[in-house]
């Protein structure tokens, strides 16, 4: 794992399983920290992970398949939807 400063940006090289772990933790805490939703970091991390999952044959539009690939516990759609709420950046 490495971080390298390049001008105003930081580039990084990380293990895929660790990136999945970071994504799961960030995503699971969006209701507590909604300002994360629109960060370039989270958006780029999600895009990268979805591209990797897709390259491995995962249909990322299938929430169950996406969750399994990320390593999240399995949750039925009706349970997931019952616990869902709208999160707005700038709002707690």
Secondary structure as GFF3:
##gff-version 3
##sequence-region A 1 92
A	DSSP	beta_strand	2	6	.	.	.	ID=ss1
A	DSSP	beta_strand	9	13	.	.	.	ID=ss2
A	DSSP	alpha_helix	16	28	.	.	.	ID=ss3
A	DSSP	three_ten_helix	34	38	.	.	.	ID=ss4
A	DSSP	alpha_helix	40	55	.	.	.	ID=ss5
A	DSSP	alpha_helix	63	70	.	.	.	ID=ss6
A	DSSP	alpha_helix	77	82	.	.	.	ID=ss7
###
